[in-house]
Amino acid sequence: MTENVPIQPEQAKEIRRLAHDLSNALEIIVQANYLLNTISHDESAKQWIQLLDSGVLQAANINRSLREYIVANS
């Protein structure tokens, strides 16, 4: 079993900055995906949009977990 070592303040600050930047990039993708969903598409395009939905949700959850980890360990 590994022991959690606290993240040093300077490292935590940089990781928080990166997580924030990732959130901003994900927000652009979320908004573009939302707009894509407002227009009609053929079945193939709908499958790609669903794949995008899934990937965006997964990335957002990972980013949220990263932020929670930083808070808990710094």
C-alpha positions, 0 to 999 in steps of 0.5 A: 500500500502506498502512502500519500505524500502531500503535494508541495504548495508550488507544485499544487499551484501549477497543477491547479493552473493546468486543471483550470486551463483544462476546464476552459478547453473542455468548456469549449468542447462542451459548448461546440458539442451542444451546438452540434446537437441542435441541428439534425444529422444522419445516423453516422454523425449522431453516433460520432456526436454520442462518442464525443458526449461520452469522451467529454463527460469522461474528461470532465470527471477526470478533471474533477477528480484531479482537482479533488485530489489536489485539494485533499493532498495539498 
